[in-house]
């Protein structure tokens, strides 16, 4: 990867997932005074394990999808430098937005690990914002860029709830 493209990837990662997963939760934890209550869970390690598992699932999805965008899509995760080729590999065979799903898993894991109501609210707000964005901006843009290829993909692969079997083009 050449220098300018590497800088573009690093910038898009810092501007988007880093701020969503680190900066905003840090600010929310700084402001928040109360903890989520999990009195019904008697084993304190259950929450730690659950939070870690969710974060790891999300991290694997995020890393996998960013690599697919770089290697197959020939672009970044950022809307200002989108992929040149439609990515329908790996987790994209099951669901149209696995990168955002990965971010949501990480945020849910963080909300559990830090017992944070504010991060849980942030997960909800983040999902709503992304859902509106995908419906109004992203998907129409993908139809313009990739035409029938994306329309066929959209008809066969759900936006949020994964298919049980991978879609074959």
Buried (B, 14 or more C-beta within 10 A) or exposed (E): EEEEBEEBBEBBBEBBBEBBBEEBBEEBEEEBEEEBEEEEEEEEEEBEEBBEEBBEBBBEBBEBBBEBBBEBBEBBBBEEBBBEEBBBBBBBBBBBBBBBBBBBBBBBBBBBBBBBBBBBEBBEEBBEEBBEEBEEEBBEBBBEBBEEBBEBBBEBBEEBEBEEEBBEE
